[in-house]
Amino acid sequence: MSLIPDVFAGGSTFISTLSDYDVLLLDSFECPRGTKLSISHAKIISTTKINGMKGTVKEVSGYDDWNISIEFTYVSPTQFGVLQMIRKLKALWFKQEPIAIGNKKINALGIKKCVITQIEFPDEERDFELPIRISAISDEGFDISSSDLSITNYISEEFKTVIKPAQELLSDIGDGINGLIS
């Protein structure tokens, strides 16, 4: 967080809000003060209709990723500054791996990394301004081979429940064919 007053964002600040001091970091990129941050989270719910019943039966099967929406306007005293900001954001956009995200609200929710899904540069109202909208989803890495998330064990158990009956059926068919031949 910069301690130098931002005189280009509308002059000296006499009144400030808490959000002005709550820095939002995307990797090493620091969003300017006044950044709007919105976070949402949805449950994954399956619904089933039953004849003769009003409404549906609901089953929660998990939780979706956190959706993160970031909106700010970058103000620069020169057009060159705006172009530099576009280059920085472009470099952030093209990173293939999840990026670190830091902010008091985000950290309180346990979100440490995210993947940027969309970046938008709407028309600016004045020269040397760059409005920016960024959409991202949380990314919680996990070890696929860990014992608590062993997907391979789950898949192999599911595979066994399908393969074993099929093998028994084939064996029975083979026994039947052998009986016909002899």
Buried (B, 14 or more C-beta within 10 A) or exposed (E): EEEEEBEBBEEEBEEEEEBBEBBBBBBEEBBBBBBEBEBEEEEEEEEEEEEEEEEEEEEEEEEEBBBBBBBBBBBBEEEEBBEBBBEBBEEBEEEEEBBEBBBEEBEEEEBBBBBBEEBEEEEBEEEBBBBBBBBBBBBEEEEEEEEEEBEEEEEEEEEEEEEEEEEEEEEEEEEEEEEEEE
